[in-house]
Amino acid sequence: MELLSGNEAVARGAWEAGATVGVAYPGTPSTETMEAFALMEGVYAEWCVNEKVALEVGLGASAAGARVLSTMKHVGVNVAADPLFTAAYTGVGGGFVLLAADDPGMYSSQNEQDSHYYAAAAHVPMMDPADSAEALAFTRDAFALSERFDVPFMVRSSVRVSHTKTPVEVGERAVFEPAPYESAPQKWVMMPAFAKPRRLVQLERVADLEAWADECPYNRVERRGAQVGVVCAGAAYQHVREALPDASVLKLGVTWPLPAATLADFAASVERLYVVEEASTYLTDAVRAHGVAVADFPAPLPRDGELSPGLVRAAFGLPEPPHAAPRADVPARPPALCPGCPHRLVFKELTRLKAIVTGDIGCYTLGALPPLSAMDTCVDMGASVSMAHGFELALAGTEHRPVVAVIGDSTFAHSGLSSLISTVYNRGGGTVCVLDNRTTAMTGRQGNPFNGVTLQNRPTRELDLEGVVRALGVDDVRVVDPMDAQATRAALKEATASEELSVIVFRSPCVLLERRVQAPFGVNARCTGCGVCATLGCPAIARDPEVGLASIDAALCIGCGQCAQYCRFDAIAQD
C-alpha cells in the first residue's frame, strides 16, 4: 500500500500496464504525471513543444505497437483536438491513454472547461476516477480496453483528484509484447476515400461501447435510501458521500458513453433523482438525453468553481455541519513575481512607456497585477504575438501607444513561433519581447527547446532562439539582460520607436533555477518616502503606513539590486 496523488497513480497505472512511451506538455494540474512516469524503469518520456505534437508523437508510437500515455491539462486538449478527433477514426495500435486534467475553480488556468464534452464530441470513451486508487486501476485497465475497442481512451481528473494523496494498492508491471508493425493505409491514411469507411467503423464501435458501459465494473450503484438518488462521478462523488450519507448513489466510472440501462434502472429505484457535478451541465444534460427525469435542487448548485460537501448540502436545503468561522483578520496574499524575478524590470519599463501589452500564459502573467499593472490581454498560449499584430492592424494610421507582445521562452516554442511567422509573412510591425528565463517556470521549472533540458536529462541540443527568429525574417533582433534597468529601458524605447518588427530576447535565469542569493539590501536615512521602489511590486519591499518610508525584509531579499537602480536618492544599498 502506498500513498499516491492522482497524478502519480495515473503514471503508476500506465507503468503497470506496460506502457513504454510518455508524451506531454506541462500544465497544472497534470504536470506531475509525466514527471512521475519519467522516473519509472523501462520507459521513455519527453516534453513536447505543445499538446498537439505530444498527441501526434503518441499516436505514431501507438501505430507502431507501443502502449502510450499522453498527459495534458484541459486547455491543452483544445490544442490537441485536431489529431484527437481523427484518432477516433484511425483507432490505435498499442493502447493509447490520454489524461485530461480539468481545473474547476481555475486555480492555475484561464478558464473553466469540462473535458467530457471533448469525449462526447470525438466519440472517445472517458473514465472518471474519484481517488488515486481508481486513477491507477482505471488507467491500467484503459490500455487493454483501448486495444479491445481500437480507440484512444481518455481519463479525466480534476485538480482535487490530481493533487490529493490517497492509499493505493500498487501492483507489478505487466509484460506487454507489441505486435509487429504492418502497413495499413486504409486505417491510418485519413483522406476521404479511407476516412469514410473508418467513420462507419467508428459508429459500430460506439454501439459496442454503449453496450460495454452497462456491463463494465466501473459504474456501480450504492443503494441506501429510496427517496433520493444521486448520479455523480469523479471528485463530486466524494462530496456527495460526505454530504448525503443516506442517499443512494450511481457512481459513474465511465462518463462517456453513459450506461443507459443502468441509469434507467437506478432512476426507477428512487423517488427523486439528482445529478451532482462541478462547474458544468454535461452530466445533467447527458442523463436527461437518455430519457431520465432529473429533479431540480431546492437551491441551485453553483455554476462555477469546485464543489464541497457544504455546497452539496446547501443545494439540498440541508444545514451545514457546525464548523469554526474563518478568521477575518488574515491579510490577503495576492500572487506576485518572486523577489529578483528577471521579468519585473521589463514590466516596470513597459509601464513607463505606457505601452499596450498583449500578454501570454506563464508566471509573467502576474505582471498584469498592481502595482506593475503592465498587461492588457492574456487569452491563450501564443496569443500575445497574434493579438499584438491585430492591435497594430486596428490602430494603423492613428497616433497610438506602443504595442508590445510579451511571451515566455517555453510558450514561444509552444505556439508563439507560428504566430510570429504569420506576423512576418504579413509584414507586421510592433515589438515582441521573449522573456527567456531559461525554463518553463510556472509549472515547476521543466525543460523546453530553448534551454535544451529534456525530461529524462538525455543528451540534446539547445535551440538558438535569436537565430531562429532571424531565420524567420526578423532583422531587428537583440538580446538584453533584464536585470539591467538602463539597458532594458533603452532597448524598449528603441524597438517601439521603430516602424519595423522588433524582437527583444530578455535573457536571465529564473531565480528559482539558480537561486543566486547575495547580501540583502536595506534602506538608509536618505529615504524620502517617494514610493518609487514600491512600484516594482517586490514582496521584500514595504512602506510604513504612518510615515511612508520604505523598508526591505532581509529574509525575503535575495540581493538582486533591482530596487537600487530606481532609487534616485541612493537610499537603497547592500548591508
SEBAGU-550972 format. One record per atom (N, C-alpha, C): x, y, z. Coordinates in steps of 0.02 Angstrom, whole numbers, plus 50000, padded with zeros to 5 digits. Layout:
<lumkes>
XYZ;...
</lumkes>
This chain:
<lumkes>
500434994050000;500005000050000;500455006250000;500305010949954;500685017149951;500205023049950;500455028749972;500065034949970;500265038849908;499815039249859;499975042449795;499465047849779;499705053049745;499235057949717;498895054749657;498355057849634;498025055349574;498495055349514;498905060649508;499385060949453;499885055149457;500155054049516;500635048549524;500305041749510;499675041149530;499315034949519;499195033549446;499035038749407;498955037849335;499605035449304;500165038549324;500815036449299;500955029249318;500805027349379;500925020549402;500475015649363;499855017549351;499405013149314;499645011949243;499905017249211;500185016449144;500785011849145;501215012649195;501815008449200;501615001149212;501135000049257;500914993149270;500614989949209;500314993849165;500004991149104;500524989649050;501154991549062;501674990149013;501784995748964;501525001748979;501655007448935;502395008948934;502655010448876;503375011948870;503515018948845;503005022548821;503105029248793;502635034148829;502925039748852;502525045048883;502675051748850;502155055348831;502245061748796;501775066848825;502015073048832;501605078148866;501875085048853;501475089948869;501705096848880;501495098548951;501935101448992;501755102649062;501185107749068;500725106149112;500165110649125;499805108549188;499765112949237;499435111449300;498685111049289;498345105749314;498575101049365;498825094249341;499075093849280;499285087249253;500035086049259;500445091149271;501165090849259;501515085049292;501365083849356;501745078849393;501655071749366;501135070649326;501005063949300;501585061549257;501775065649208;502315063549163;502985063649199;503075068149247;503695068249286;503765061749326;503205059249354;503225052949391;503345047049344;503025047149285;503115041749237;503845041449213;504145047349204;504835047649178;505335044349225;505175043849289;505635040949338;505585033249340;505115030349305;504995023149310;505455019249263;505565013149280;506035008949243;505745006749176;506165007049125;505975004249060;505505008549019;505505015149031;505055019548993;505455025148960;505155027948908;505405034048876;504875039348885;505085045348909;504615050848919;504915057248894;504495061648866;504755067948842;504245073448849;504515079648858;504105085648849;504105087448775;503535088048747;503465090248677;503355097848677;503405100948618;503335108248617;502615110448631;502125106248616;501435107748634;501025101348636;500395101948655;499975096048665;499795092648600;499705096448547;499555093448481;500125088948460;500735091448466;501315087448447;501365081248492;501225082148557;501265076448603;500785070948582;500165072848566;499675067748546;499885064448481;500165068348435;500375065448371;500975060748379;501455062648421;502015058148436;501755051648467;501295052548515;501005046648547;500625042248499;500255045348453;499875041448405;500345037548358;500905040748340;501395037148300;501685031148336;501845032048400;502115026448439;501595021048447;500965023048456;500425018148461;500335014348396;500365017848340;500295014648275;500845009348265;501425010748293;501985006048288;501935000348338;501445000648383;501314995048428;501424996248501;501715001948520;501865003348591;501235005448628;501225004148693;500705007048736;500955013948758;500505018948753;500715025948759;500265029548809;500575033648851;500225038248895;500375045448872;499845049348862;499925056448846;499535060448898;499845065848925;499515069648979;499505077048962;498975080348984;498905087548973;498345090249017;498325096849025;497775099849061;497195101149013;496645103549039;496035104048998;496135108648938;496465114348946;496555118748888;497055115748839;497475111248862;497905107648816;497525103148769;496945100648792;496525096548749;496275100648690;496165107148701;495975111448645;496505111248591;497135111648612;497695111748564;497745105048529;497605099648565;497675092948537;497055090448502;496535094548499;495885092048474;495925089648402;496325092848360;496345090948289;496545083648281;497125081548306;497285074448299;496845069848340;496575072348397;496155068048439;495535065848401;495205070448368;494585068748333;494715063748277;495285064348243;495435059748189;495685053048216;496015053148274;496235046948305;495645042548323;495055045548333;494455041648345;494225038048282;494475040148224;494355036548161;494885031248150;495515033248156;496055028548141;496075022748190;495895024248254;496005019448306;496725019248328;496935013748358;497595013248388;497955007048363;498585006548382;498965000248376;499024997448445;499544999848482;499574998548553;499085003148590;498895001248650;498415005248688;498655012448698;498185017148690;498345024248696;497875027248748;498155030248801;497765033348854;497965040748859;497455044948858;497555052248863;497265054648929;497685057448972;497455060649033;497285067849019;496665069849034;496455076849030;496305079149101;496705083749127;496625086049196;496265092749197;495645092649220;495235098749221;495385102749284;495195109149283;495365113749337;494755117849358;494225114549385;493665118549411;493905122949468;493715129249465;493975134149513;494535138349484;494815136249427;495335140049392;495905141949438;496175137149474;496735138549519;497365140349480;497425137749419;498025139249380;497855139349305;497265141849289;497045141549219;496665147849200;496595148949135;496245154849111;495505153749100;495275147549108;494555146349103;494375139949141;493725138949151;493455132549173;493195128949112;493325122549108;493145118849048;493035111649068;492545108449038;492385101549054;492585097148995;493095092949005;493345088748951;492875083248931;492335082148970;491825077348949;491565078948879;491505085348865;491215087348800;491665085048743;492315085048753;492765082548701;492665075148689;492605071248744;492505064048736;491865062748697;491335066148715;490695065148680;490735067248607;491045072948594;491075075448526;491515071148482;492075068648510;492535064648471;492355057248470;491855055248512;491675048248519;492255044148545;492575046848596;493135043548630;492915041948701;492975035748724;492745034048791;493125038048844;492765039648899;493075043348954;492925039949019;493455039549061;493395036649128;493545042049180;493175041849235;493205047049286;493385044149354;494025043649372;494205041249439;494015046349493;493825043649551;493635047949607;494175048449660;494705044349654;495255044649701;495865041449668;496415041149704;497035038549675;496995031149659;496645027249701;496585020049688;496235018949621;495705022749609;495355022049545;495765024849488;496145030149501;496565032949449;497065027749423;497355023949470;497825018749449;497455013149412;496905010649441;496545004949412;496255006749344;495935012549339;495625014449276;496145015249221;496705018649238;497225019649188;497525013049167;497675008749214;497965002249197;497504998349151;496864998249167;496384994349127;496254997549059;496325004149056;496145007748994;496575005648935;497185003448947;497625001548891;497354995448854;497164990248891;496874984348859;496204985948827;495804990248859;495164992248831;495274996248766;495785000448766;495945004248705;496084999548647;496454994248660;496604989348608;495994985248589;495584983648639;494984979648626;494494983348580;494404989848593;493914993648554;494254997748498;494914997348493;495285000748440;495145008248440;495255011348498;495125018548504;495525021148564;495765027348562;496075030248623;495565030648679;495785029748740;495365030648799;495595036948835;495125040948857;495275046848897;495145045448970;495595047649013;495495047549085;495455054849107;494915056649139;494825063549162;494935064049237;495365068649256;495425070249327;495255077649336;495185079649398;495115086749414;495675088449463;495745094749479;496295096849522;496275093249589;495675091749614;495625088449679;495865081249675;495695077649622;495935070749614;496675070649597;496895075249554;497585075449532;498065076549589;497885080749636;498365082949687;498245080149757;497705076449767;497575073549833;497885066649837;498225065149892;498545058649902;498075054149942;497945048149915;497535043149949;497885036349943;497705031549987;498045025049985;497905021249920;498415017949895;498365014149833;498725007449841;498405002149818;498724995549816;499074994949750;499734995349750;500104995049687;500224987849667;500334986849601;500454980149576;501094979749536;501194974049504;501784972849465;501684975349393;502224976149358;502194978349288;502014972449244;501534973549200;501334968349153;501844967649098;501904961749072;502334960549014;501914961548951;502074966748913;501694968148852;502144967548792;501954963148747;502344962048686;501964965148628;502204970748600;501844973848544;501864969448482;501324969548446;501294965848383;501744969148331;502044965348287;502464968248235;502064973148192;502364978648175;502014983648134;501894981048064;501294982148040;501114980547972;500774986647941;500984988447881;500694994247846;499954993147834;499554998247851;498824997847842;498565004847824;498685007147762;498475013947743;497725015047750;497315009947740;496585011047746;496395012847818;496815010947866;496675012647936;496995019247956;497575020747928;497965026347955;498015032347908;497855031747845;497885037447798;497185040347791;497055045847827;496375048447830;496215053547775;496285051247712;496005055047657;495285052647648;494855056447614;494145054847612;493985047647593;494325044847544;494155038047522;494255032847577;494735034047622;494845029447677;494475031547740;494375038047748;494045040547809;493305038647811;492985038447752;492265036647752;492135029747779;492505024547759;492405018047791;492575018047865;493085021947885;493265022247956;492715025647997;492345030147966;491775033148001;491255027848018;491145023147974;490685017747987;490955013248043;491615012148042;491925008348096;491815011848163;491875018448162;491775022348223;491065021448250;490575021748205;489875021248227;489735014248255;490015009148225;489935002348252;490265001848320;490845005048328;491195005048392;490785008348446;490455013948429;490055017448479;489505012748506;489185009048462;488675004248485;488974999048532;489564996748516;489904991848559;490084994948627;490315001148626;490495004448688;489885005748731;489325007448700;488705008548739;488495002148774;488544996448740;488374990148772;488874988548828;489514989948816;490024988648867;489924992948930;489694999148920;489605003648977;489115000849028;488624997049006;488134994049052;488404987849086;488944985149062;489214978949090;489854979949130;490204985449119;490864986349149;490804987449224;491324985749262;491294986449334;491414993449361;491564998249316;491755004949339;491145009249357;490555007249334;489935010549354;489595006249407;489485009049465;489195005049518;488645008749555;488155004949578;487595007649616;487705006149689;487655011349730;487695010649803;487005012149831;486635006949850;485935007749871;485895009149946;485545014449962;485415016250031;484665017850036;484495024150044;483785025850047;483475025749977;482815025249975;482445025249911;482165032049893;482225036849939;481935043449924;482365047449876;483015047649888;483465051849849;484005047449816;484075048349750;484615045149714;485045050549680;485705049549681;486155054549653;486605051049601;486655054149542;487125052049492;487725056749495;488325054149499;488915058349504;489525054549480;490085058049475;490705055049452;491295059049478;491885056049478;492485059549496;492475062249567;492795068149576;492845071149643;492165072649673;491655074049630;490985075649656;490715069849697;490905063649680;490665057849718;490875058249791;491495060449803;491735060849872;491325065949912;491145071449881;490745076549915;490045074049929;489755070449881;489075067749889;489055062749946;489545058349950;489535053350003;489585056450072;489965061850077;490025065150143;489415069250158;489135072550108;488575077050119;487915073450127;487825067750092;487185064250090;487285056850107;487425055250169;487595048350187;487015043450177;486405045950173;485815041450167;485565040850096;485875044350049;485635044249980;485925038349942;485525035449898;485795030449852;486195034149797;486715030849773;487165034149726;487305029549667;487255032249607;487525028949548;488185032449533;488735029149551;489395031949540;489645029749472;489735034549428;489955033149360;490715033249356;491005027649336;491715027549321;491845028849248;491335027449206;491365028949135;490825034149121;491035039949098;490565045549088;490405046949015;490765043548970;490545043148900;490795036648871;490335032548844;489615033548843;489305031848911;488705034348924;488365032848986;488025026048981;487945022649039;487615016149039;486855017049040;486545016648983;485835018348977;485385014049021;485475007449018;485045002949057;485155003849132;485775004749152;485935005849223;485615012249248;485645017449207;485325023749225;484575022949234;484255019549187;483525018649190;483335014649252;483695009149266;483545005149325;483645009049389;484175012949392;484305016849453;483765022049463;483575025449410;483055030549415;482395027649439;482245021549416;481615018349436;481625016249509;482215015749539;482265013249607;482245018649660;482225025049639;482205030549687;481625035249670;481405038949721;480845043549710;481065049649670;481645052449686;481895058349651;482635057249634;482805058749572;483495057749551;483815064549537;484405065549564;484785071649555;485455070049522;485745075049489;486415074449461;486845079849494;487405077849523;487865082449555;488515082549515;488715088449491;489335089249452;489615096249463;490245097049444;490595103349457;490625107649394;490405113949400;490535119149350;490335117049280;489805113049273;489615110549208;488915107749211;488595107049154;487955103549150;488005097449104;488635095349089;488715089749043;488325083549066;488445081549128;488155075349152;487395075949158;487155081649183;486435082749189;486105082249120;486385085649072;486095085549004;486125078548974;486675075048986;486755068348957;486265063448988;486145063949054;485665059549087;484965060949060;484795067249054;484135069049028;484055066748956;484595067048917;484565064848848;484415057348842;484535053648896;484375046548897;483655045248921;483255050548927;482555049848946;482435049149020;482935050849060;482885050249133;482695057149161;482185057349203;481985063649234;482465065449289;482715071549286;483185074049336;482835079549376;482805078749442;482465083549485;482885089849493;482535095449505;482885101749518;483055102149592;483625105049607;483835105949677;483395111249711;483265110449776;482925115749812;483285122549806;483945122349808;484355128249795;484885126149745;484985129949691;485425127649638;486145126649661;486475121749632;487195121049641;487535126949607;488115129049632;488475134449598;488695132249529;488685136849482;488865135249413;489605136149400;489975138249450;490695139249441;491065136349501;491695134749490;492125132749545;492025125549568;492445123549617;492405116849645;491805116249692;491585110149700;491075108649750;491405107149817;490985106849868;491185104649935;490585101249966;490685097250017;490095094250050;489595099450073;489845105150097;489385110350120;488965113050063;489255114150005;488875116549948;488365111449924;488545105149927;488065099949908;487475099849957;487625100150021;487085100250071;486645106350062;486945112150048;486545118250038;486085117549978;486305114249925;485885113349866;485275109049882;485345104549930;484785100349950;484375103450008;484545109550025;484175112950079;484345110450148;484935107450155;485135104750220;485635109550253;485645109950319;486115114450352;486825111650348;487305116250348;488005114150351;488165111550420;488615106650425;488835104350491;489175110050528;489165110050594;489495115350632;490245115650615;490485121650607;491195122450594;491405129450615;492045130250629;492295136750651;492285141650593;492085147750608;492075152950556;492795154950539;492925156450476;493605158550457;493775165250490;494395166050506;494615172350537;494565178150488;494355183750512;494265189550469;494885193950465;495385192550508;495965196950511;496565194150473;496455188950432;497015186150394;497155190550334;497755193250327;497895197750271;497865194150204;497665197750153;497645194950086;498355193550062;498435188350021;499095186649994;499035186049918;498975191649884;498935191249811;499575188449782;499535184749727;500145182049696;500585187649670;501235186449670;501705191549647;502305188149616;502645191749572;503285189249547;503775188549604;504195183449601;504665182149656;505165187949664;505445188849724;505995193549732;506565191649683;506805196549647;507345195249599;507125192449532;506465192049520;506225189349457;506475193549398;506755190349347;507015194249290;506485197549247;505845195749258;505315198949219;505105205749246;505275207149309;504985212949343;505165219649310;505805220549292;506005227049264;505745228049194;505635222549157;505325223149091;504635226149098;504245223649145;503575226349155;503595233449182;504065234749226;504125241649252;504255246549195;504685244749149;504845249349094;504275249649043;503905244249034;503325244448990;502795249049019;502735249249085;502275253849118;502495261049106;503145262349112;503405269049100;503275271249027;503295266448982;503175268048911;502435269048895;502005267148944;501275267248932;501085262848872;501425257148867;501315252748810;500675248848817;500375247048760;499845241948758;500205235248757;500105231148808;500475224948815;500005219048807;500115215148755;499745208948746;500155203348778;499865199948827;500245195148866;500095188048847;500385183448886;500335176348870;500305172248934;500305165648926;500215161048982;500895159449014;500965160749078;501575159349114;501595163249178;502125162549218;502155166249280;502195173749267;502435175749208;502475182849192;501785186049182;501265181949179;500585184749177;500445188849240;500815187549294;500735191349355;500915198649345;501255200349290;501395207349275;500775211449263;500205208049256;499565211749248;499315214649313;499565212149370;499295214149435;499645220449461;499285224349504;499595230049536;500185227849579;500695231949587;500735238849563;501015239449492;501235233849461;501515234449393;500975236049343;500415232349346;499835233649303;500055234849231;500455230149205;500785231449141;500555226749085;499975223649092;499745219049041;499015220349025;498855220648960;498175222248939;497765216148920;498085210948894;497725205048872;498115198648889;497745193248899;498045186548906;497485181648892;497535177948837;496995173648816;497205166248814;497735164748778;497945157848773;498675157548751;498955151548749;499665150748732;499795153348661;500265158048656;500445160848591;500045166748569;499505168448605;499065173848583;499385180648586;499895181548627;500205188148634;500445190848567;500795186648529;501075188948465;500515190148414;500035185548410;499485186348363;499065192448379;498905193448444;498485199048462;498835205648454;499495205848464;499875211948452;499815213948378;499855208948334;499765210348262;499065213048249;498565210248283;497885212748275;497805219848299;498125221448356;498105228448380;498415233148328;498985231148301;499325235248251;498875236448189;498525231248168;498075232048110;497505236948125;497215236248185;496645240548202;496855247748213;497465248848237;497685255648254;498095258948199;498185255348143;498595258048088;498325264748065;498785269448053;498585276048030;498365280848084;498415278748147;498225283048203;498815284048249;498795289348288;499285290348341;499095285748399;499525280948415;499345276248468;499945274548510;499795271848568;500315269548613;500695263748582;501325262748602;501695256948576;501335250448591;501355245748544;501055239148553;501625234148563;501605230548618;502155225948635;501855219248656;502095213948625;501905207148646;502425204448694;502195201048746;502645198148796;502495190648801;503015186548792;502915179348790;503535175948819;503435170348854;503995166648883;504325162048833;504905159548851;505285155348804;504925148748788;504645145548839;504285139248827;503645140448787;503285145748804;502675147348767;502835149348696;503395152548686;503615154448618;503715148148576;504025142948606;504115136648570;503445133148560;502995133648609;502345130348607;501935132548548;501825139048541;501415141648486;501565148748466;502055151948500;502235158648481;502595159048414;502975153748398;503335153648335;502865154248275;502325150348276;501865150648219;501525157448215;501395160548271;501105167348271;501595172348241;502235171648261;502745176248235;502835175248159;502825169048136;502875167748065;502315171348027;501715171148054;501155174348021;501245181948019;501505184748074;501625191948076;502155194048026;502695190148023;503235191647975;502965191047903;502605185747890;502335184447823;501885190147800;501505193047846;501045198347829;501335205347842;501995205547849;502365211847856;502095216147913;501985212847970;501755216348028;502315220048063;502125224748106;502605228548145;502535227048219;502745231748260;502685230848332;503305227848363;503265226448427;503825223748466;503615217448501;504035212348497;503915206048532;504485205148583;504295204248646;504785202948699;504735195548718;505275191948708;505305185048731;505665184948798;505295183348851;505585183248918;505895176348930;506525175848914;506885169448915;507205168548984;506835165249028;507115163949095;507405156949101;507545153849044;507915147549039;507535141549066;506865142049072;506485136449098;505745137549086;505355132349099;504625132849099;504425133649172;504425139849195;504435141149267;503785139749302;503225141849274;502605141749312;502375134749331;502525129849290;502305123049304;502825118949342;503375122149361;503855118549403;504545117949375;504735122449329;505415122849302;505595116749260;505175115349209;505315109949162;505745112649104;506025108049067;506425109849010;506005111748950;506325114848901;506005116548838;506545117148784;506355117648721;506865117548668;507375123148673;507195128848704;507645134448706;508105134548767;508025129748813;508535128948864;508895122248858;508645117948813;508995111848797;508995106648852;508495106748896;508455101848951;507875097148936;507995090648933;507465085848919;507195082948984;506615079848979;506285077149038;506705072049074;507035067649037;507445062449069;508195064049063;508345070449053;509045072849051;509465069048999;509175067748942;509555064648888;509975069848852;510535067748822;510925072448782;510495075348726;510545081848716;510115085148666;510475091348642;510095095948611;510385102248589;509925107948612;510225113548627;509855119548645;509755123648582;509125124948565;508985128748504;509185136048513;509425139048460;509655146048459;509035150448448;508775153248502;508155156948498;508205162848450;508715167048460;508775172948417;508955170948345;509315165348338;509465162948271;508845160648234;508395157248271;507755155148242;507355161148220;507335166248263;506945172248246;507235175748184;507875176248180;508185179348121;508025175148058;508045168548065;507895164248009;507185165147983;506745167448027;506045168648006;505975175147967;506495179347968;506475185447929;506445191847971;506555191248036;506565197248079;507285199948080;507365205948058;508045208948054;508255211948121;507785215048156;507945218448219;507855213548277;508385210048294;508375205248350;508945207048397;508795207748460;509325209448508;509215205448572;509755204148608;509745200648671;509935205548726;509525205948778;509625210848831;509575207448899;509985209748946;509945207449015;509385211149051;508845207849069;508285211449100;508415213549172;508965211549200;509145213849268;509465220749266;509605223149206;509915229749196;509365234649175;509165239049220;508605243549207;508745248149148;509345251049144;509515255749090;509505252249023;509795246249020;509815242548957;509115240548935;508705238648983;508005236748968;507625242748941;507705248448974;507355254548953;507565256548883;508215256448870;508465258548805;508225253948749;508235247448761;508025242648710;507295243548693;506875244348744;506155245148732;506015251748697;506365256948716;506255263548685;506435263348611;507005260348595;507225259948525;506765255548484;506585249748511;506175244948473;505485247748459;505175250948509;504495253448499;504485259748456;505055263148449;505075268948404;505155266948331;505335260748319;505455258448250;504805256548216;504785257448150;504215255348110;504245247948094;504835245048102;504925237948084;504755233448144;504625227148129;504515222148181;505175220948218;505145221448284;505735220448327;505605214848376;506115210848388;506085205548439;506645206548488;506465207248552;506965207948605;506945201648647;507505198248653;507565192448696;507845194748762;507435194948813;507665196748880;507875190348915;508525189348921;508785182848944;509115183549013;508825180149061;509115179649128;508765173849163;509125169449197;508805163449225;508325164949281;507805160949285;507325161249341;507705160849406;507505164949455;507865165049519;507785158349556;507265154549541;507185148049573;507605142749539;507875144349480;508275139549443;508985139249469;509275145149481;509965145349505;510025147549577;509495150549604;509475152649674;510095156749694;510205162149656;510785166449669;510625171449724;510755169649785;510595173949842;511235177449864;511205184249866;511765188349888;511565192049951;512015196249976;511875200150036;511255204450024;510785204650071;510175208550061;510305216050060;509845219550028;509865226850027;509465229550086;509615235650105;509255239050158;509125246250140;508705249550179;508525256550167;508855260850220;509205266150197;509545270450245;509165277050256;509485281550291;509155287850312;509015292550254;509285291150194;509155295550137;508455294650108;508095289450130;507425288050102;506965294050113;506635296250060;506175301950063;505445299650064;505335293050056;504645290650054;504305291849987;504705292649933;504405294049868;503985288249842;504145282149863;503735276349845;503905273049779;504415275449743;504575272549678;504765265249685;505155263549736;505365256649745;504765251949754;504245254449787;503655250349799;503275248849735;503365252949684;503015251749620;503295245849582;503855243049605;504125237049574;503735230749594;503365231149648;502965225449669;503375219749696;503965221149722;504375215749751;504105214049821;503995207649836;503735205849901;504185207749960;504825209049946;505275210750000;505225218050021;504895222249980;504875229449992;504195231250023;504215235250076;503615237550109;503685245050123;503115248250139;503125255350159;502765255950225;503055259850269;502745261150333;502105265050322;501535262450344;500895265850330;500835272650363;501225274050415;501165280350451;501625285650422;502255284050412;502735289150388;502895288450314;502705282850284;502795282050211;503485280050190;503945278950237;504625277050218;504655269650199;505135268050156;505195261150132;505585256850181;505475250350177;505875245550215;505955239250172;506475235450185;506605229350147;506675223650196;506295218350185;506315212450228;506925208350208;507425208150252;508045204650237;507945197150226;507405194350255;507275187250247;507015185650177;506715190550144;506445189450077;506925191950022;507315197050038;507765200049988;508305195149968;508425194449902;508955189949879;509565193849854;509555200549862;510125204549842;510195205649768;509645205849732;509685206649659;509865213749638;509675218649679;509845225649665;509375229149616;508825226149599;508355229349553;508105235949582;507905235849645;507615241849675;508125247449679;508755245749693;509265250949699;509355254949634;509215251849578;509285255249513;508755260549503;508225260449543;507685265249534;507675270649589;508115270049638;508125274949692;508585280749673;508295286549665;508675292549645;509065295649703;508935293249763;509225296349823;509765291949855;509955286549822;510445281949849;510255279549919;509605278649928;509355276549994;509335268950001;509475265349947;509455257949950;510155255449935;510435251649981;511125249049973;511175242450009;511665238449988;511775232050021;512075233150090;511825229250137;512075229850207;512785227250211;
</lumkes>
